[in-house]
Amino acid sequence: MNAIEHTETDRLNTLASTGIMDSPPEGCYDALTRLAAEYFQADTVLLTFADESRVWVKSAWGEQVRELPRSGSIFDVVLANDGPLVVGDIRENPHFTGKYRMVRRLEFSSFASVPVRAHDLQVLGALTIFSREPRRAMAVDELHMLESLAEMAGGQLELRRLQLALKPVEQGVPSTPKLENCGWPRTEDLRRALDRNEFVLYYQPEVELATRRIVGLEALIRWVHPERGLVPPMDFIPFAEENGMILPIGDWGLAEACRQLKRWRIEELCRGSLRVCVNLSARQFARAGLADHVEELLCRYEVSSRQLGLEMTESSLITDAATAMEVLGNLRRLGVSLLMDDFGTGYSSLHYLHKFPFDILKIDRSFVMRMTEGEQPRQIVRTIVELARVLGMNVIAEGIETAEQYRMLREMGCRYGQGFLFSRPLPESEVTNMLRLPGGVLPEPAAERLCA
């Protein structure tokens, strides 16, 4: 482990010890942002903390933003500087208008940001003031005032850390040991893979069954390990779910899908309606700021919201239905497509169809595979297709592997599908060549084609 990795790992461990991320509002932090706004006559003040992939807003005065991607953020500069960042007039610093979309999105002309430090002096967050008008150079005493407010936030952070550390002792319960995998991968393996860009996205086409035209692509993560080769998701995603690494890995997948959409748009391969769908985990839906995060990515990569689809399973919604409803509503207002994956496998799917604003149902592959076995499994798929029609939703049938399944789904009126009959998940280069086909139409599958 090199020095940079060690420093970031220490920082993240210290951050975890405070339990500050995604915590409920607290009056002490809101008082600090309000005081900063009044003292500096700022239009917006944000008190933020950052993990591997996101800058999360603990308290906001003025413009209400809950979460932003960490990459290209003001926090990253404050962390790199290990000190304040002051920009009095962005017009004289055009570098910031292009890179730091937070400034562009909120249309501010100046900002000042200072680090919020933990007890061990690790930079865990930042206190930032924004103004719509250019400001004169910040005086030394003003900078000291802003740093003093950040120190107060750090003091509250230390109280929180101590309370969490003492709580198990006060209750007579031993503290829970830190989750660690006895085998492979370990937490540091996943973190190192992110740092070294070892994750890649493969894409599986979603096609219009009547024309075989590619209408969407499901993004599926793979790990290109330098020694183990191509590692399938089932070999690392379950552990990432357990230890929390699914959050930065999932955020990387979202950002990479948006980056790829921009590349395809530049090559004029998107054809306007092409949608890339990304699977979201239950942990991602526990974040009320997810919609802000997605909006910032769409802005950064200049991607239309209709070109991004977000897939979720029923199980990812039932853990915290209230938060899920808020997150889905905010995402729907952005204009992104919302897909319920593996529909039919949960005990209360119909309840969630009425409760949550989905656009598309994805019929689980287990139903599609059994369609040729008799009338009952065929009727299940037919019922789901009809239900979606009544509710004004589209349907994508997953796991189409035979020409017979393909024929039956078309006869039932299922409009879209995906599966090995059309294509396996492919790397970006091969999918790009596929998108170059005339009209984005795939060849007619051979009648005898069966895919393992």
N, C-alpha and C positions, 0 to 999 in steps of 0.2 A: 504494500500500500504506500503510494507516494504521499508527499506532504500535503498536497492540495486535497486529495481524497480524505486524508486523515482529518484535516481541518473541517471539511464539510460534514464528515461523519460525526465529529464531536459536536458541531453546531446543531445537527439534527437530533442527536441524542439529548442535548440540553433542551432543545425546543420541546421534545416529547415529554421531558420531565416536568414541564410546566402545565401541560394539558390545556394550553391556550387555544389551539386550533379548533375552529367550529364550536366554540363555547358560547353560551347564551350572553346577551347584553349585560353589562355591568356598569353601574352608575359612576364608579371611580374613573373608568376609562372615558366615558362620555363627558365627564366634567373636564378632563384634560383637553379633549378636542375642542370643546366649547370655549375654554379659556384661551387656547391658542388662536381660535378664530377671532375672538374679541380683541386680544392684544395686538395681533398683526393685521386686523381688519381684512382677513382672508375670505375668499369666496367659498372655498372648500378646504377642509382639513381631514386627512385620513391617518388613522393609526393602524398600521398593518404588520402582519407577521408572515413569514414565508417558509414553506417546506421545500421539498425537492422540485416541485413543478408549478406552484401557485403562490400568489400573494393574496392573503386573506385579510379582509378588512374587519378588525375587531370593533372599531368605532369610526363613524363618519359624521362630520358636521357639514351641512350644505348638500352637495351632490351625493346621492346615495348609491354607492357601488359596494358590492359585497365581495367580489373576487376577481382577480386578474391573472393571466398567465405570468409566470415568473420570467420566462425567457424574454429578453429585451426590456426588462422593467427598470424603473428607477431604483428599486431595491437592489438589483444586481450591481449597479454602479456604486451605491452607498456601501455595499458589502465589499466590493473590490477596493474602494478607496479607504475602507475602514474609518470613514469619517464623513463629514457633511458634503452635500451637493447643493450648490446654489446657482440658479440661472435667473438673472434679473430680467432679461428680455430675450425671448426665444427667437425673435427675428434676427438677432445678432448671433444666434447659435442654431443655424438650420439643421445641424446634425440631429438635434433633439426632436424636431418636428417629424422627421422621417422615421426615426427608430422608436421613439417612445410614444406609442399610439395612445397611451393614457392621456397624454397632454393634448393630442389632436382630437381625441374623442370628446373630451370635456371642454375643448376650446379655450384653454388657459394660455396666458402669455408669459407667465413666470411661475416659478416654484422654488421652494427650499425644502430639503429633506435631511434629517439627521438620524443616526442609528439609535435604535433601542437595544440596549445591551442586557445580557443576563449577568448573574453573579460572577461567572467566570470570564466576563468581558466578551463572550461570543455575541456577534451581531445577530439577533433573532428577528428584528423588525425595523420599522422606520416610522418616524413621525414627519408628515409632509404637509406643507401649506401651499395652496394653489391660489393664484390671483388671475383674474381675467385681463387685467391691465398690466403693462410692464411696471416693474418696481425699481426704485433706485437700489444701488448696491446695499446689501444688508450690513448694518453696522455691527461692530464686534459685540456690543452689549445685547443687540437683538439676537445674534446667533447664539450667544450664551443663554439667553432666555429660552430659545427653542430647545437647546440641548438640556437645559434644566427640566423642562417639561418632559423630554424624553427620558431623563433620569428618573423622574417620578413614575413614569410608566414602567420602567425597569424595576423600580422598587416594588410596585404592585405585583409585577411578574414574579419576583423573588418570594413575596408572601404566598402567592398561589403555589409555587413549587414546594415551599416548606409545608404548607397545609396538606398537599397531596402526599408528601413523604411521611408526615406524621399520622395521617389518617388511619392506615392499617394498624399502627402501633396502639393508637388510642382505642381502637375497637378490639384489640387483642387478637387480631388476625394477621398472620404473616403476609408480607407483601408478595404479590404475584411475581414469580420470576419472569424475566424477559423472554418472550417467545424466541426459540432458536431451533432451527431444523438440525436434526442429528445427521442427516445425509446431505443431499445436494438437491436444489441450490440453497445456499445460505442467503441471508439478507444482504450481506455485502456483495455476493455474486450478482444479485439483481441490480443493486445500486451501481456496481461497476459496469454492468452491461448497459445501463442507461447512459452513464458518463462516456462510454466508448462507442456509443451508437451501434450496438450489436443487434438491437431489435429492428425488424423490418416488417412491412405490411405486405401481405399477399391479398389479391382481390379475386372474388368469385362473381361472375356476371349474374345479374338478375335480368331476365328476358321477358319480352311480351310474347306469350305463347303463340298467338296467331301469326306473328310475323318473324319471330326469333330476333327481333331488334333488341339490342342492349339498352335497357332503360336505367339500370343502376348497377352498382358494384358493392358487395359487402366486403369491408376491410377486415382482414383476419391477421392477427399478430403471429410472428414467428421469431425465434431467437437464433441468430447465426453465431454460434459459439465458436471461438477460435480453435478449440480442441475437440469438442463434441459434435461439431457440424450443425445441421439444421435441427433445432429442438422444437418439437410441437408444443402448442400451448398447454395441453393437459399435463405436461411434465413440469411446468413452472407456475401457471396461473393459480392453481389451488393454494400453493404456499404464499404467493403474492397476496391473495385474498386474506389469508390469516394474519400476515404480519404488516398489513397496511401498505405494502409497496404497490398494490393494485392502483392506488391513487396516482402516483407519478407515472406509472406505466400506462394507465388509461389516459392520462392527460397528454402523454407523448403521442399516443395513437390518434387522439383528436387533432392535435397540431399537425402531425404528419399527413393525415388525410386531407386537411385543408391546404397544406403545402402542395400535395400532389394534385389536388383540384386546380390550384392556380397554375401549375405547370401544364396540365392538360388544356386549360383555358388558353394559355399563351400559344400552345400548338394547335389551337382551334379544333380540339377533339371532344369538347364537352357537349356540343350540340344543344346547349341551353338547358335541356331537361335532364341531362345525366345527373344522377344522384349517387353519392358515396355514403354508405351506411356504416356507422361505427357502433359496436356493442358497448354499452355502459354497464358498470357493475353496481351492485347494491350500495357499496360505499360511496360511489360517486353521487348517487341519488340522495344520500344523507347530507349533502352539502347544499344549503339554500342558495349559495352563490354560483351554482353551476351555470345558470343562464347568463350571468355576467361574463363568466369565463368563456363560454361559447361565443357570445357577441363580440368579445375582444378578438378572438381568433378569426372570426368572419371579417372583421374590420382590417386586421393586420394583413390577411392574405387576399383581401378583396374578393371574397367568395360570396355569392348570393346565398341567402339562407335556404332557398328552395333546393339547392344542390347538396345540402347536408341532411342526412337521415340519422336518427339516433334510435338504436334498438335496445329494448330492455325486456327482461323476462318478468313474468308475474311475481316470482319470488323476490325480485329486487324492489318491488313496490310495497309489499305487505309489511315489511319491517317497521316503516314509519310512513303510514299512508298520508298523514297530514303534510309532512314535508314533501313527499312525492307529488301530491296534488299541487302544491305551490310551485315546485320546480317544473313540472310538466306544463302548468299554465303559463309560466314565464317563457319556457321554450316555445310553446305554441305561438305566443305573441311575437316571438322573433321570426316565425315563419318556417322553422325547420320541420321536416317530416318526423313523425313519431310512430315507431313500429313496435307492436307487441310481438316478441319473438316466442317461438315454441307454444303457440296458442293451442289450448285444449289439454295441456298437461297439468294445469293447476285446478284445484278444487273450486275456486271461486272466480273463474275467468269472466263469466257473464256479468258478475257484479262489477268487476273492474272496467269492463267495456262501457257500462253506463256511467261510471264514476270519473274515468280519466279520458282525456281528449286525444285518443289515438286516431291516426289516419289510415294505418295499414295493419292487417293481421298477417302473420306468417304461420301457415299451417305446419305443425311439427312433422318432421320427416317420418316419425314412427307411424303416423296415420297414412302418409303417402305410400310408404313401403307395403302396407297391408291392403291397399285398395284392390289388388287383383286376387285377394284370397276369398272374397265373398261379398254378398250384398250389404251386410251390416257395416263393415269398414268403409265401403264405398258411400253408404248413406251418411256416415259421420262427416266425411269430407264434403259431401254435397250440402249438408246442413250448415257447416261453417261458411261455405261460399255464399249460401242464401242469406245467412245471418248478416254477413258483412254487407251484402247488397242492400238489405233493409236498413242498416245503420249508416249507409252512405260511405262505407270504407272499401278500400281495395284489398285484394288478397294476393299473397305470394306463397306458392306451395314450395316447400323446401324438400330437398332430397330426391329430386326426380332422377331416376337412374335408368329407366327403360322406356322404349318407345310406346309400350302399352300404357304406362302411367301417363305419359305425355298426351296420348290420344284421349284418355278418359278425363283428364283434367280440362282439356279444351271443350269436350262435350258437356261438362258440368258448368261451363261458363267461367271457370277460373282464368283470370286475365294474365297473371304473371307467375313466373316460376324460376327456380334455380336448382342446380344439381349437376352431378357428374355427367349426365347425358349431354349437357351443353358444354360444360367446362369444369375442371377442377380449379381450386384456388391457384392463382398464378402470380409470379412476381411482376413488379411494375413494368418491366421492359416488354414482357409477353402480352400483358393486358394492353399496353400502348399500341402494339401491333394489331391487336384484335379490334381496338377502337378505330383503327385506320381502314377497316373493311368498309366497302361501299355501304353507306347508310347505317353503319354499325350493326349490320345483320349477320348473324352466325349462319354457317352452312346447315342444311337439313341433316339432322342426325340419322345415321344408318339404322334401318329397322331392327337389325340384329344386335345393335350395340348395347352391351351390358357393361357396367362399370363396377369394379369391386369397391 
